[in-house]
Amino acid sequence: YVTYWFCLFSEFQMFSLPSFQKRRRRIDRSMIGEPTNFVHTAHVGSGDLFSGMNSVS
């Protein structure tokens, strides 16, 4: 149901906007602000991704 609504909405947008407005505007560094309410909860590094695979053998 959600997929159907998204497709319907996407098609509506595609036909209702002129072609120059369909392209997304490119984002640069000046448009990105500092994080707000940032809380570091975990770290995943390259060694953390496969550390659990040793016990699978």
Secondary structure, 3 states (H helix, E strand, C coil): CHHHHHHHHHHHHHHHCCHHHHCCCCCCHHHCCCCCCCCCCCCCCHHHHCHHHHHCC
